[in-house]
Amino acid sequence: MLHYALVFFIIAIIAAVFGFSGLASGAAGIAKILFVVFLVMAIVSFAVNLLRGR
């Protein structure tokens, strides 16, 4: 998940450099959503592992 977020972030940077503002904002939005999903899944995973360890 984090890998895809980084890929979309790089696509957004490259698109912004070449002047494709619509594509850049779309890719940046997707990257933000994927990063938030990654964070939520990581926090849930850590919490489950802590509870399972007891």
PyMOL commands that set and color helices and strands:
alter all, ss='L'
color gray80, all
select helices_A, chain A and resi 2-17+21-53
alter helices_A, ss='H'
color red, helices_A
deselect
rebuild
show_as cartoon
